[in-house]
């Protein structure tokens, strides 16, 4: 069996069912925050809609909350494909700081050529992010900010139905290892 790696999910992969479909071994470990970055729904997706991105701002007041998942390293290739690594997203590695422990984590960040501030997410995509933020109990002010993001309906009924089905399958928290660390970890 392969070793475990640590992934910071901040977009639709916050939703545990969504991520488990892509990486069946994933285990939610806890909440983390990335300072001096802002969450934007401006990465051009393959379907033409806006997807999430963490945009560096340099302002320590800006924060992106997310969840850290442990997964088997062999599953990262499937996640890379699903996220479009090399086709819109690049891989970023950072250090996660916990009391007495540091871990290397990774996340995806949009290539500048794929950023368009005029884009809007599909409603189902925004809902995946919101439902994931609730599952992980991200700060209420952060959840409210997500709800204020303008979204548009998906004109593809099949794609919309597929993602609505994922939204209906939110697991109970009891089936997940979560909150293995107290509070909110910091990503440096």
Secondary structure, 3 states (H helix, E strand, C coil): CCCEEEEEECCHHHCHHHHHHHCCCCEEEEEEEEECEEEEEEEECCCCCEEEEEEECCCCCCEEEEEEEEEEHHHHHHHHHHHCECCCEEEEEEEEEECCEEEEEEEEEECHHHECCCCCEEHHHHHHHHHHHHHCCCCHHHHHHHHCCCEECCCCHHHHHHHHHHHCCCCCHHHCCCCCCCCEEEEC
